[in-house]
Amino acid sequence: MRRRAFGLSLLSASLLPEAAWAFDNRPVRIVVPFAPGGGNDIYARLYAEPLGVLLKAPVIVENRSGASGNIGAENVVHSAPDGRAMLYGSAALTINPFILQSIPFDTERDLLPLSLMVSQPYIMVVRADMNVRDLEGLLGRLKGGKVPPNFGSPGAGSMASLVAAMLFKRAGLEATEVPYRGAGQLLTGLLSGDVQVSFLIWPVAKPFIEGGQLVPLAVTGASPMEQLPGIPTLDSQGFSGLVADQWHGVFLPRQTPASIAEDLYEALVNVLHQPQIADRLRADGATAVGSTPAEFAKFFIAELARWRDIVGSLGVKANE
C-alpha cells in the first residue's frame, strides 16, 4: 500500500515499506551544476551515502559545471524521467533566465521542483591585510582609495554576484566584478589579493576566518549567525531589505512519474533530518528545510519574480 502522496516521513529505512524503495542497483546521479568545492557540491556529497542506503542503490555526485549552472541543469532536463538523475540546483536557476541571452531549456516547463533542502546566508569577507574591521570602514576606504573597488564572485550573475552589485550600488560605489568558475577558484583569487571583497558561505570561509586570513564584515541573512556572534546583518548596517540566503533544492525531469518523485522526496527528507546530517547543517550555519514539492514550486515561482526585478533594477547585461 502506498504512503500518502508526498507526505513527510522521518522513519528509518528499516521501518519503511520495501516497495517504497523499488530501485535496482543501477546508479542514481546527483548532478551538481557547479565545480567541486562550493556549497552545492559539499552538501550533495553529504547526502549521497545515506541516500544510497535508503534507495538501495549507489548514489553518485556528478559535477557538470559551466554556463552559470545551465550545463548541469540541461543534462538533467534531457535525462530519462526514471528517478536516476536529480539536479541539486540553487538560486542560479531563478536568475539565469534574466541574465543569459539564451537557455537551452525552459526553467519552469522542463524541471520538476521536488524539495527545497537548505537555506544559508552568505558572509561578506575581506582579507585581513586590508586592515578593516567593519562594513563602514571598508566602504570608507574604498571611496577614498586610489585603487578602483572590485569584488570576486563564484560566477557572473550568481546570487553572490548580484548581492555584491546591490550593495555597491546602494553605497554609491562603482565596483568591478571579477567572476571565477566556482567557490574554490574564487577563494584562491581572494586570498592572493586579486580581489578585495567577496561573499562566501560558512563552510568555505570558516577555516580562513578562524585562521585569521579573512575578516567577516556582515551576513546576508535576516538575522546574525550563531557561528559569528557580533557580526551584524547587511540589513542592520544601513542596507535595509538587503537580505538574500543562498538555497539549494532538488529537481527532477518534468515528466518523472509521481510515484518515483514521491519515493525520492521521502528519501531525501529522511536523509535531511537524520541527526548527523542535521547537526552538520546546523554547524555550517544552514537551515534544513525539506519542503514539499508544492511548497517548493510556490517558492520557486516567487524567486523567479524576485530576481527578475532585481536584475532589471541593476541593469545587468545579458552574457553567455
N, C-alpha and C positions, 0 to 999 in steps of 0.2 A: 504494500500500500504506500502511495506516495505521500510525502510530507506536504503540509500547507504551502502553497506556491510562494517561494521566496521568503519564507518565514525565517526568523533569526534562530539559529541553532548553535549552542555552545557545548553540545555534548561531545564527549571524547569519541575518537574514531571507533573504539571498540563498542560503543553503545549505538552507533548509527547503523541503520539497516544496510546490509551488504549491497543491496540493489542500488543504494544511493551512490555508490562509488563504482559504477559499472564501466570503468575504464580498463582496457587491457594494458599490457606493459609497454606499449609504444610511448615514446617521449611526449611530454607536454611542454611547449615552449612558452616562456615569459619573455616577450620581446621588449627590450629596453631601448627606446629610440635615441639614446644618448651614449656618449663614450663612458668607459668604466671610470669609477671614482666619484661620480656625483650621487645625489640623493636617490634618484630613481634606481640606480644600479645597486647601491648599498642595501636598500630595502627589498628589492626584488630578490636578491641573494639571501636575505634574511628569511624570507617566506618560503623559498624553494624547497628546502629539505622537509619541513613539516607538512607542506602541501603535498609533496610526493608521497608521504606516509598515508595521508588521508585518501588520496586518489589511487594509491597502489600502482603508481607509475612514476618513472623518473621525470623530474621537472628540471628543465634546462633553462638557464638565463642566457639570452642571446642578445648581444649588443649590436644594434644596427643604427649607427649614428649618421647624421648629415641632414641638410636641408631643414634645420631647426626642428628636427624630430619627425619630419614627414616621411623619410625613407623607412624608418621602422614602422610607422603607422600604416603606410601603404602596404607593407609586407603582410600585416595582419588583415587589412581590408581584403586583400586578394587571397588569403589563406582559406582553406576549406572550413566551413562553419561547423566543425565537429568537436569543438572544445579543446583542440590541441594547440591552438595559438591564441595567446592572450597578450594584449598590449598593456604594458604598465606605463600609462600616459600621465601627463601633467598639464598645467595651465597653458603650456605651449599650444595645445590643441584648440584652445579658445582664443588665442592671439594670432596664430598663423594665418587664418583666413583674411585678416585685415592688414597683415604685414607683407605677405608674399604676393607676387604678381599672379601666380597660378599654383594650384594644388591639384594633384592627380587623383583626388577623390573628394567626395562631399562629406564634410565632418559630421553633420547631423544625420545624413541619409545612410552612410556606409558603416558607421560604428554604433555598437550597442553598449551603452553605459551599464556596467554591472555593479560596481560598488566604489564609492569614494572611500579610499583606505585611510589616508593620513592627511593631516594639515600641519604645516610647520612654518614658523616665521623665518625671515632672513635676519642676519646680523650685519650691520654696516661696520666695516672694519678698515683700518689704515695700518700701515707699518709703524712699528714703534719708533723708528728713527725719524719719523716726521714730527715727533715731539708735540703732538696734540692729544688732549685727553677728553675732549667733548666735542659735540657737533658744532657748537657755536665757535669754538676755537678753530676747527677745521675750515669752516666757511669763511671766517675772517682771514685766515691765512691764504686761502685760495683766491679771495677777492683782491688781496693786496700783493699777491705773489707775482714774480716775473715769468714763471712757468705756467702756460695755459692749463687749466684743470682738465683732468681726464679720469675715466673710470673703466675698470675691466668688467666684462660680463662673460657668462658661460656661452654666449651666442647672441648675435644681433636679433632683437625682437623678443628675447626671452623675458620672463616676468622680472628677473633681477635687472635686466637692461631697462625696462620701462619704469620700474620703481626709481632707479637712479636718475633717469631722464626727468621724471616728475619732480623729484627732489631738487635737482639743479635748476629746473625751470622756475619753480616757485621761489628758489633762493636768489634768482636773478643772475645766475651764472651760466655762461656758455661752456659746456664741457664736452670733450670729445670721447666717444665710446671706442674702446679697444676690445673687439669681440674675440673670444677664444673658442675652441672646439671642446667644450666641456669644462667642468669644475677643476679637474686635475691640471690642465694647461693654464687655466686662469690663476690658480694658486701659485704656480711657478712664476708667472708674469708679475703677480703682485709682490711676492717675496723678493724677486730680483730687482724691483724698482721700476719696471716698465710702466706700471700704472699706479695711481695714487690711492684710489678708493675702490672698494668692491663690496658686494653683498653676498654673503655665504651662509649656508645652513650650519647649524652647530656641529654635526659630526665632522664636517670638513674643516671648520675653523678652530675647533676645540684644542687640538694639540699645539697649535701655533699661538693661540691666546694664552693657554696655560704655560707655554714655553717662553712667552714674552716677546715673540716676534711681531704679533699683531695686537692691536688695541681695538676693542669694541666701543662704538660710539652710540649706537642706537639699535633697536629691534623694530621690525616692521609689523609685528602683531598688534592686537588690540590691547594687550597688557604685557608687562615685563616678563622675562623668562626666569624661571626658578634657578636655572644654571648661571644666570648673570645678574645677581642681585645688585641693584644700584644703577643698572644700565637702563635708561628710560626708552620709551617708545618714540618713534618719529612724531606720532600724533600729539604727544605731550610736550614736544620741543618746538612748537610753533608751526607744525605742518599738519594742521587739523584735517582729519579724514584720510591721511595717507597711511592706510592700513592694507597690507597685502601679504597673506600667507601663501606660501607655495603649497600645492596639494598634489597628491598622487591618486590615481584611480585606475581601475581595471576595465578594459573594454574588450569586446568580442566582435567578430564579424557580424554585421547586422542580421544575417539570415540564420544565425545559430538557433537551433530549436530550444524552446522554453525549458524542456526537461533537462537538457545539458546545461543551460545557463543557470538553472536552479541549483543543480548539484555543485557547480563551480562556485556559485555565490556562497552557498552554505559552507563549503570547504574553506574558502577564503576568510570568511568572517570567523569561523572556528579558529583558524591559524592566528588571525589578528588579535584574538582575545586569549590566546594561550599565555600563561604567566610570563614565560621567558621572552616572548615577543612583546607583550605589553610593557614589561619592565624596560626592555631595550628602547622602545619608542619613547617612553617617558624620560629616560635618561638622555635621549637625544633632543629633548625639547619638542617632540612631536606629539600630536594628539591622535589617538586611534579613533577612527570614525566608524567604518563598517556600515555605511548607509545602504538602504535597499536600492534595487535598480530604479524604482520610481523616484525615490528621493534624489538619487544621483542624476537622473535625467533632468529633473527640475533644476537642480543646482547647475548643471552643465549649460543649459539654455540661458540661465541668468548670467553666468560667467561670460558667455559669448556676447551678450548685450553690453555687459560692463566693459570688457576690453575693447569692443568696437568703439565705444565712446571715448575711452582713454587714448587709444591710438589716434583717433580723429583729433582730439584736443592737443595732442603733442605734435601733430603734423608729421608723423613718421612716414617716411617714404617707403614705398614698396621695394623690396630687394629680393634677390634669389639666394 
